[in-house]
Amino acid sequence: KSLGNGIDPLEIIDEYGADTLRYALLNGIAPGSDTRFSKEKLEGCRNYINKIWNASRFVIMNCEGKKVKDIQDCKLGVQDKWIISKLNQTVRKVTVNMEKYEIGIALSDLQEFVWNDFCDWYIELSKPYLYGDNEEVKDNVLGVLVYVLTNILKLLHPYIPFITEEIYQNIPNAKGSIMVS
């Protein structure tokens, strides 16, 4: 602050939101090292959170008026097994890194899975099935989408609690608060 380069967190929260600020501060940190803070980093984090929001809206929108199957009742295709396998690998990596207090590494692994595997691949692979005529396949894909999204939200909750809680409250079959689940 004495150098005049301090940042008022309330101004950042007003402009970008509390979750974006939290995410930006945790993204890329390593124990014992300084972290760089910039508007570009904030904007990148805001874009990532916006991607999560849009992916969630897509899933929730496709669930409207449908009873979503539990994952155990879904007949899984190759792409479904692939995304669940990637999710399980990510859960394992995030858990190990969080237990070692490697918060930045855990967040990086999670971000890569959400952005690349879930949003860029699985959601795009699911669109032909969701827009197709086969209702059984559509129901199975929706079950997998909801399952993976729910787990993503649980993993992201320590980092971006406000947005994950808001999305979680709109997911079919969600019970109570994401904090309790």
PyMOL commands that set and color helices and strands:
alter all, ss='L'
color gray80, all
select helices_A, chain A and resi 9-16+18-26+39-63+71-73+78-99+103-130+135-156+161-168
alter helices_A, ss='H'
color red, helices_A
deselect
rebuild
show_as cartoon
